[in-house]
Amino acid sequence: MWPFRQKVAAAPAAAEVLFLHHAPQRRVDPRYLSWSIDISVFAGGLWWEGAGRARRGVGTLPVSPLALDNKSLNRLTAALGPAYLRIGGSEADRIHYFAAPPGEKDALVLTQSQWDALQDFIARHDLGLIFTCKYGLFRRSEHGSWDGSELERLLQHARDRGQRIDVFELGNELNAYWAFHGLRAQPGARRLAQDYDRFAALVRQYFPGARISGPGSAFWPRLGEAFRPFTRITPRFLASLQQSLDIVDWHYYPFQSERSPLRTRSARLESMLDPRALDDFARYSAQLARLRDRFQPGAELWTGETGSAQCGGQPFLSDRWASSFWWADQLGQGAVQGQRVMVRQALIGGDYGMIDRLTFKPRPDYWVSWLWRRLMGEKVLRVQSSDPYLRAYLHDRPGGEGRTLLLINLHSQALPLRLRGFGGVEGCYMLSAKHPGARKLKINGVRPRLRKGSLSLDDFPLAPLPAQLPPLSITFCLL
């Protein structure tokens, strides 16, 4: 696969980035960059490492439950906070809470001790918890009469112990049940809205201050929410709700891995560095914003799950430097498009995990996230790039002193650069690697390592902005 030669014309003589002083501004949540731990990894279900295919939306290999007291995991998590942690995924719809029902063989169970350990973990790191509640796998004729008795036991336990659940959602990718659980399991939009109303009323009895998020529909690259009216349920679902939503969210993967049974854009290196593929995010985000404005105008927009490639990520790409360009760009696009929170699948596990589940070592996307957290604040300003292969995003810095310009060079060669309207550049933090398939990267020529939880920006000498951006690089410029 390496070396890589990009199939594009030579880079232009110079690319220009313009600061649009009077363009609309947005603001993201303080926990904008958030992440998930899949319920399969957390509780010990079926997962992706080593699996060559998907079966009903999950991997084919069983894994042991994740040890949340692992020292490396806790050091790496602490360095990325504050954030929301989502516990969800495909097996969230078949898991049982605290005990398996009689006679169910090989049941996946979230034990009380696992739940309490999760609560200790989020308290340790001041995380907000997003919990995907079980919708259940049942026949289509039974939709509209959701039974929350099993969930109620968990809610009672959590409330009695003063535990934290910040955001609730019902079911995982409900518009994709037909693909994961069979055609007869697919809910219709109106019946689903009835179930969601029951769900919201129950949750608010126990946690009146928590927020309700939905519907978490899956959008496919090139297709969006796919086929109407069978799987394009979001418009009618939002219109049919009686209970209001606090968050309208969606799931989006720009590519599909080789494990995915449905591939509308396969995860290949050429695609992952193609700006046309990256631009789909803005198009679908705008579609969802219009639906929110029409049916749930008081709700926030969140990207509730996203990763480089569906079905665990693409081996040898999603866990390498090649994935960091998509991730940096979608963080920038999401903020510009009004997404208040971006939930990365996943913090740990699979080829798309920012932390390797087996070694607990951080991957390149982890370090992009680490720099974003320290350099990109809540206030979003507008900039314009003259070159589609040069992606540019501007935020104030955390704390409000100064601004940070993020520059993503997708060209496979050096790119001459002109900045207009920005003033002076204090210096830069530049991420680079030997080639797109590299497992490791450098920040200003220094390899980042978290030693006993201690690492700061001072460990990397601030570099001047070069006249030409290096090929396939990501640069945070301090203004």
N, C-alpha and C positions, 0 to 999 in steps of 0.2 A: 504493500500500500504506500510505502514511503520510498523516495521523496515524492512530493506532491507538486504537480504543475497545474496552475489554475487556468481554466479555459476561458479567459477573458482577454480583452485588448490590453495593450500597454497602459500603465497608469498615466493620467494626464500630467501636463506640465506642472500644475499645482491645483490643490483642492482648497476651497475657501469655506471657512465656517464663520457665519454672521450671527451676532447677538441681536435678537429681535426685541428691542427694548420695550415696545408697547404691546407685545403679544400677550394673550391671556395667560395667567399663571394658575397653577394648581398646588395642592398640598397633599402629601401622603401621610399615612398613619405613622406614628413614631416606631411602630413595629412592622413597617412596610415589608421589609425583607424577612419573611417567615418560612417555615419549613414543616415537613411532616415526618412522622415515623409510621410506616404502614402497619396496620393492625396485624398483618401476617408476620412481620418481623417482631413486633412487640410481644404478641401472645404466642408465637410459635406455630404458624400455619404453613401454607404452601407458598414457596417463593421462587425467585428467578435465578440466583447464582447457579450456574451449571445446567439450567434447564434450556432445552433447545426449542421449546414451543410453549404456547399458552393453551390452557384448557379452561374454558368458561371464565376468562378474564384474570386468571391467576397463573402462577408458575406451577411446576409439577413436582418440585422437590420440597420435602418437609424440612423446616429449620427449627432450631431450639429458640425459646424465648430470649429476647434481648435483655442483657444484664444492665440495668440502668445505673448501677453503682460502679461501673467500669471507670477507672480514673482517667484514662485517655478520652473516653466519650465525654465525661464531665468537663474536662479542661477545654476541649474543642467546642462544646456547647456554650460554656461560659463566655468564650471569646466572640461569639456571634450574637449575643443578646443585646438589647431586649428583643423578643420575638413572640409570635404565636406558634404553638406546636399543635399540629393537626394529627389526630389519631383517626385514621380512616382507611379507605382502600376497598377493594372488591370484597374481601372476606368480612368486612363490617356488616354485611347483610345476612350472614349465616352464623355469626358468632353468638354464643350464649354468655349471659352474664352470671358469673359466680358459680354456676352449677349446670351440668348437662341434663337435659330431660331424660327420663327413664327410657331405656331401650335404644337410644340413638348411638350407634356405633361410630367411633372416630370423630366425635363431636369436637369442634374447636371452642374452647372456653376461655373467656377472660376471667381469671380468678380474682377473688377479693384481694389477695396479697399482691397480685400484679397491679390492680387498680390503685391500691394504697401506695405502692412503690412509685407509680406514675405521679401521684399527687405529691410525694416527697420530691421527685425530680423537678417538677414544674415550680415548686416552692423554692427549691435550691437556686434556681436560675431565673426566678421572677418571670416565668413564661405564662402567657395567656393560653388556655386550652380550648381548642376547637375539637369537638367530639362528634363523630359521625355515628348516629344512632341507628340501630338495626331496623331496617324496613321489613325484611323477611322475604323469603322466596316462596311465593304462593301463586295460585292460578289467577289469571286475569280477572275472572269473575268475582274474586274476593277483594279486589281493590275497592277502596272507598269505605272499608270497614276495618281499618288498621287497629290492631290490638296492642296497646302499650303496657300491658301488665308486667312483662318481663323487664322493660325499661324502667318501670316505676320502682322496682326493687332497687335498682342501681341509684336512681334519683334519691330515694329515701335514705339509702346508705350515705351518699355524698352529702346530703343536706344535714343529716344528723351529726356528721363529723366536721362540719364546717369546711368541706372541701370545695375546690374551685373548678367550675366549668364556665368559660366565658362565652362561647358560641356553640350553638347546637345546630346540627343539620340532620335531616332524615334521609338515609339511604345514600348510596354511592352511584353517581352517574345513572340516574333513573331513566334517562332517555335511551340508554344503551343496554337495558335489561335483555332486550331481544338477542343481543350478541353474546352476553355473558351467561344468561340463565335460561335462554330458550324463548321462542316467540310467545308462548302462552303466559310467560311471566311479565310481559311488557305492559306497564300501566298506561292507561289513557290519561290525558292532561286533566280532565275535569275530575275523574275519580281520584287521581293523585292529589289534587288540590283539597279534596275532602279529607284525605288522610293527613295531609299537612296541617289543615286546620285543627284536627284532633290532636296531632302531635304538638303544635304550638301551644294549645290550651293546656295540655298536660305539663309541658316543660315550665310554663309560666306560673303554674301552681307551686312548683318546688323552687324555681330559680327566677323570680320575677325580674331581676336585674340583668339576666343573661340575654344575649341577642340570638335571633333566629335567622339562619342563612339558607338559601335555596335558589333554584333547584339543583345547582351543581351539574348542569347538563354538559355532556362531552361534546366538544366541537372538533371536527376532523379537519386536517389540512386539505385545502381545495374544496371541501364539501360543506364546511361549517357544521350546523346542527343536522345535516344530512337530509333525510327524506320526510317530506310532509305528507299526510299529517301524522304518520305512524311514530316517527322518532323526533320530529321537530315539535317538541311539546312546550317549550318555554313560553311562547306568547299566550297560548290558551291557559296554561297553568297559572301564570301571573294574573291574567284577567279573571280567573275563577276563584281566587283566594278570598276568603272572608277575613281571616287573620292577616295582619300586615307583616311584611318581612322587614327586618333590620338591614339585611344584606342580600343583594342579588349577586350570585356568584356563578362561575362557569369553570370548566376544566379544559385545558388546551395543551396539546403536545404538537409541536410543529412538524415532527417526523414520527415514523413508526419503525420499530426495530424488526429484525428478521424473525423474531418470535411471533409477531402480530399476525393474526389470520386475515386482517383487513389492512391493506397498505395503500393509502392514497398518495403518500410521499415517503418513500423509503429513506431511512437514515444513511446517507452516504456523505462522504466528506465534501464533495462538490456542492451538494444541496445545503449542507450546514453552513457553508460560506457564501451562499447566494442571497443577496439582499432581497430578491423577489420572494423567496421563501420566508424570510423574516418579516416581510411587510404584511403577511396575512394576519398577524396578531392585531394590528391596528384596525384592519377591516372588520374582523369579528368583534373586537372590543367595542367599536362604534355601533355595531348592530345591537349588542346587548345594552349599551347605554340608551339607545332609543327606546327599547322595550322597558327598561327601568323607568325612564322619564314618563312613559305613557301609563304604566300600570302600578308602579310602586315608587312614586317620585321622592318619597322620604328615605329610601334605602340607599346604602352605599354600594359601590361596585367593587367586588373582590375577584381576583383570580384564585380560586380555591384549591387548584392543583395544577401543577405544570412541571414538565421535565423535558429533556431533549428528545426522547423517543419513547413511545408507548411500549408497554409490556417489558418493563425492567430496564429500558435503555439499550443502546446498541453496543455490544462488546467491541472493545478497542477503539471506540469513538466517544461514547458518553462519559467514560471515566478518564478522558485524556484532555490535553490542551485544546483540541478541536472543539470541544463542547463549550469552552469558556466564552467564545464569541457570541453564540446564541444567548447564553445566560446573561452576559453583560448587556446585550442589546435589548433583551426582553425586560430586564429591570428598568432600563431607560424608557422604553416605549410604554410600559405599563404606567409609569408615573405621569408621562405626558398625556396618556389617554384617560386619566382619571381613575385608574384602579387604585383604591386606597391601600390594599394589601396584596402581596404576591406570595403565594404559598408554594415553595419548591418541594417537589417530590424527587428526592427525599433527603433528609439530613443524613441518613445512614441506610445502606442496603441497596442491592441491585447495582447494575452498571451505572445508573444515573444518580446514585447516592453521592453526596459531597464528602462523605467519610466511608472508607472501605469497611464493610461489616466484619470481615474476617481478620483484618490487621489493625483496624482502628487508626489508619493513617489518612490524613486529609488529601483530597485530590485537587486538581487545579481549580475547579469551580468553588471550592471552599475558600481559596485565597482571593478570588474575585469578590466573594461575599464579604470576606473579612475587610477588604479595603473599602467596599461600598459602605459598610456599616460605619466606618470611621471618617469617611470623606464626603458622603452624599447625604445632605440634610433633608428636611421635610418640604421645604419650599422649592417648587419646580418652575424653572424659567424656560423660555423658548429660544432655541437656536436653529439655524438652518445650515445644512451642508450642501455644497455644490456637487458632490460626488456620492452616488448611492452606496459605494463601497467604503465610504468614510462615514461612520455613524457618530453623531455628536449629541450629547445631553448635558444640561447645565442645572445644577442645584446649588442652593446655599450650603454652606458647611454646617455640620452639627454645632449648635451653639450660636449660629448666625454671624460669625466673624469670617467674612470672605466667602468666596464661591469656588466650586469645583467643576471643571469642564471634563467630561468623560469623552475620550476619543477612541474609536474602535476602527482600526485599519484592517479591512478584509482583503486588501490587495496582497498578493504574494511578492510584492516588491516595495521598495521604499517609496514614500509618497511625499512630495513637497507640499508644504502647508502654509496657508495664510490665515490669520485670525483678524477679524474686523469687529471693532466696537467693544473689545474686552478690556483694554488697558494692559498693564504688565502681567507677566506670569512669574509667580514666585519660584516655582519649581514643579517637578513632576514625580509621580510614582508610576513606573512603567513595568508592565508584566510582559514577559517574553519567554519563549522556549525554543529548543533546537529545531523542532518540527511539529506539525499538528498532532502527531501521534505520541508526543512526549508525555510521560507520567508526571514529570516534575517541571516546575517553572522557576523563574527568578524575578525578584522585584528590585529594579535598579541594579541588576547584576548580582544580587545576594539571594541565596536560596532560603526561603522562610522556613523556620522550624520553631515549633512551640515547645519550649523547654520548661517543664514544671509550671505550665500555664502562663509563662511570662513571655510576652512579645509585644512590642509597640512600634509605632511608626519611626521612632528614633533609632531603631535597629537598621533602618535603610537610609543611606545618605540621599538627601533630596537632589534630584538631577535636573539640569536645565532642559527646557523644551528644545528638542533638536529641530533644525530647519527642515528635516525630512523625517517623517514617522517611519520607524522600522516596519518591515513587512510583517503581517499577521501579528499585530501587537495591540495591547489594550493599555491606554495611558490615562491616568487621572492627573489633571493639571490644576494646581492651586493658583487662584487668581486673587 
